Amino acid sequence: GQDPLFIFPKDKLVEEGSNVTICYVSKSHQNNISCYLEGVRMQGEQLDPNVSVFNLNHVAFIRETGTNIYCKPGQGDGIKGTVLFVSKVLQEPKDFSCETQDFMTLNCTWDPGSDTGLLKQLSQSYTLFESFSGKKTLCKPKSWCLWQVAPESQDMYNFTLTAENYLRKRSVHLLFNLTHRVHPMAPFNILFKNVSATSATMTWKVHSIGKYYTLLCQVELYGEGKVTQHNVSVKVDGAHLFSGLEPDTEYLAQVRCANGDYFWKWSEWTHQNFTTAEAAPSEAPDVWRNVKTVQGRCVVTLFWKPLSKPQAHGKILFYNIVIEYLDRTSVSEVLSIPAPASGTELPLNQCSSQIRITASNSVGTSPASVLVVSREPGNEEVEEERVKGTEDGFPLSWNPQPRHVTGYLVEWCEQPRDPPCDLQWKNLGPNVTSTVVSSDAFRPGVRYNFRIYGISTERVPYLLARKTGYSQELAPSDNPQVVMTNLTSHSFTLSWKNYSTESQTSFIQGYHVYLKSKAGRCHSGSEKAVLSDDVVCCKYKIDNPEQKTFVVENLQPESFYEFLVTPYTSVGEGPHDAFAKVTTPDEYSPTLIRILLPTVFCILLIMITCYLKSQWMKEKCYPDIPDPYKSSVLSLIKSKENPHLTIMNIKDCVPDSIEVLNKQEGTRKSLTETESTKPTYLYLLPTEKRYSSPGPCICFENFTYNQAASDSASCGHVPVPPKAPPSQLGLLTSPENLLKALEKNYMNSLGEIPAGETSLNYVSQLASPMSGDMSNLPTNPPEPALCSEYKMQMAIPLGLASPPSSGSSSLSSITLLDEGEHY
Amino acid sequence: MLPAAGEPAAGDSWGLLACLCTVLWHLPAVPALNRTGDPGPGPSIQKTYDLTRYLEHQLRSLAGTYLNYLGPPFNEPDFNPPRLGAETLPRATVNLDVWRSLNDKLRLTQNYEAYSHLLCYLRGLNRQAATAELRRSLAHFCTSLQGLLGSIAGVMAALGYPLPQPLPGTEPTWAPGPAHSDFLQKMDDFWLLKELQTWLWRSAKDFNRLKKKMQPPAAAVTLPLEAHGF
């Protein structure tokens, strides 16, 4: 041909493991032809410049489409190839076996092994040959074949199974008796008859294998976790009685059969379910009670556990409760509680009673469970003991009772935190003195209380022991809510009365009081402690968990403190967070407050009183118009010194005149008695004829009516005549000169007025009841006692007044004294 | 000449899927495809175009499996043997100017005839396949290709073109001749799949061109097309 390259052999079929030689022949002398086996270049042997061979040893099966071998020259896109078909080695059929179900057909099966089919070669074929009959059949399926049993009742069969492909042939032989190869079909039509609470009869049918053969059937019963097996010989129909069954229980029954004469193989199972009938409950319900007194009446709460399936023997429909009062005064009560209730609350007419509880299903009633309720609460004052829970539960033990008991009972609440309780109980025999209470409901950090009762022969429970504990103690997660009181400069009091030690996550052993201060010193009773954040503080330890107050003392005034109260337990203490802050007050502040407050209060009280009584005060102390009669000065003078001193009546006074009372010093008393009715008036006004001008003119200004004048300095308002001698005016400018002037004028006036004959008696209209002045009045009278009284009722113009004469100096001095000494 | 189908890339299938999703998303928005009354050949052209893209994607998976079944060197990415025994296969490659100058009838007729032949060859391929799974995949693809053929026939009918009648005695067969070696048979299988891929790619171009022609210029939708091969 025109092809420059040829490859041999062309599309060869070989068996796996063969050795193959590939050869190529090139027309041209090309040396750079490369050949590949499945893409991998082959190294061959060049026989001559145009021919090369490649030896392939133990070729392996790669794929059904064959192994590709191709060559291509160095130049050009020409490619030449061949496909080497490598077949798997044909295997001998395995597990060749024949059997019949009905003596009509034989079913022969085998394991064909690997398929040797290729694109070039079909898969291996199978042929069945029987030597006695000389018959042969080609088996289309690769793993089984059907053979028609000869009608002339051939017993012996000798089969040859031959597997064949393009390259190889393999055969296996099998000789057997047909009756020994019977594999019956599965039984059918299973029925259950006469199903009662404890027994049932099962019947079934089998496919006949001929009237001369007996089938052996195997019956199995599954129920309540158990299996029972029975063998039954069957000709046509099978039957078997199941006895000793549980009431109201579902069972599964199954049956299979084999040739009873020559066992070959069991048939397939045929199975069916059935349920036994109900029966009366076999056990009394497990009942417990809780007795309480409500308004003087016993109320019993009954709890019972649902009967287990083997005990209930059917669906419990209701629970019957019969209350019999022990003193026979009340008639018995009967109640029926529908299921699935697990308890009820019963108010009793009388405490002492016996309660019988039974459970009923559709068939009957269970035995009764008896409880006796008595008024006596039993030994309620049993001391509580602590118990340590483990992973397995709470180990509880108690002392054996000297008196006869029918058993013990442990009760506890699985949800002890309010309000749910979920009362649980466990009945124990009379010889048991310890048990382990375990429950999936037990949680770490929850306190469980256990009460152990002994049940007397009269069915009366009495409390034996109380235990409390944690399945696992947890460190407190909260600290008490602390209230701080009595804060002083040196101490304060902490109180956590509301902290319940009972409802914590572990047993509280006491409390630690941490105190942080800047000073960092710890006093006696405390110790230094370093917190997790490296803060050093003082720690006070309280060993009594019921002591819920603490006084922190020895503090510094005006200092900042932080404190924390945390409970400690065997598994640690509460969290060290949320320190409360406090600053102690000043040391003196409380004292000051103690003084200041009452003082301020008193002042306020006085001020309020004064305000309310201001009118009275004003009248008493500084009336607008001084009333001599109301003046206390007068009464004092009168009572102490001069009871005869009288007050001048205004009506008796002549306006604008000075009443001069002349009294003899020595006979003061007589003068007063004899001449007081005729006072002598010194007329000041020049209208009087007796005093022709230039007569003396004395002007008394009443300061009561001129407040402004009275407030100002005395000197400037002294009605000094404009033409007063300069020397006299100059003397008046200073107090010392004034005194001298007074003495001088006083002496002058004494010289002019006959001693002991006249006195100028002046009663100030501004008279204030100054006791000191009063007492001075009689003791320091000016000698000679020249008394004069005045009452100025109107102001006099200065122009009208005559310049003072020397004779009027004494009057002038009196005025000055009045201003300066309140005389 | 139209460029030959390129090499498959890792992200090609995802890109094509995204493209298909985009096409399907925009289908209701194309005004030419939403006209009420007689829709004309537009929708069927669009459907045919979509089908070619779908089959192109489907063939990529099938060809990979089949070429692995044949073994090396047929499953090697750079394998490009001479087209020796596959002369009876309809050629998809054509001069670009010739392709442009094709009228609608001729264009559709060429497509119809090509897929008729290719389908026949493909069924022969299916009969030879040794594994059941491969036979299933090939049968499924044949059914799809039959659908494409019907779709093209529908377009031609809508445009009023008669279907080409097969000449008697020219029914293609895929029986290996006595001189046809198994290696050459594998080469023919390789070329069948490659030519099928090229035809699907060309058909997408053909129907895209037809689609544009059938639509008003303003409503023209340009769909990005990429050359994909195996």
HADDOCK unambig.tbl for C-alpha pairs under 7 A between the chains (distance, minus, plus):
assign (segid A and resid 11 and name CA) (segid B and resid 181 and name CA) 6.84 0.50 0.50
assign (segid A and resid 11 and name CA) (segid B and resid 182 and name CA) 6.25 0.50 0.50
assign (segid A and resid 38 and name CA) (segid B and resid 72 and name CA) 5.16 0.50 0.50
assign (segid A and resid 38 and name CA) (segid B and resid 73 and name CA) 6.76 0.50 0.50
assign (segid A and resid 39 and name CA) (segid B and resid 72 and name CA) 5.51 0.50 0.50
assign (segid A and resid 39 and name CA) (segid B and resid 73 and name CA) 5.76 0.50 0.50
assign (segid A and resid 64 and name CA) (segid B and resid 130 and name CA) 6.84 0.50 0.50
assign (segid A and resid 65 and name CA) (segid B and resid 69 and name CA) 6.89 0.50 0.50
assign (segid A and resid 65 and name CA) (segid B and resid 70 and name CA) 5.95 0.50 0.50
assign (segid A and resid 68 and name CA) (segid B and resid 71 and name CA) 6.95 0.50 0.50
assign (segid A and resid 68 and name CA) (segid B and resid 72 and name CA) 6.71 0.50 0.50
assign (segid A and resid 77 and name CA) (segid B and resid 81 and name CA) 6.63 0.50 0.50
assign (segid A and resid 77 and name CA) (segid B and resid 82 and name CA) 6.48 0.50 0.50
assign (segid A and resid 78 and name CA) (segid B and resid 82 and name CA) 6.55 0.50 0.50
assign (segid A and resid 79 and name CA) (segid B and resid 81 and name CA) 6.90 0.50 0.50
assign (segid A and resid 81 and name CA) (segid B and resid 183 and name CA) 5.74 0.50 0.50
assign (segid A and resid 82 and name CA) (segid B and resid 182 and name CA) 6.89 0.50 0.50
assign (segid A and resid 82 and name CA) (segid B and resid 183 and name CA) 5.14 0.50 0.50
assign (segid A and resid 83 and name CA) (segid B and resid 182 and name CA) 6.16 0.50 0.50
assign (segid A and resid 83 and name CA) (segid B and resid 183 and name CA) 5.71 0.50 0.50
assign (segid A and resid 119 and name CA) (segid B and resid 130 and name CA) 6.34 0.50 0.50
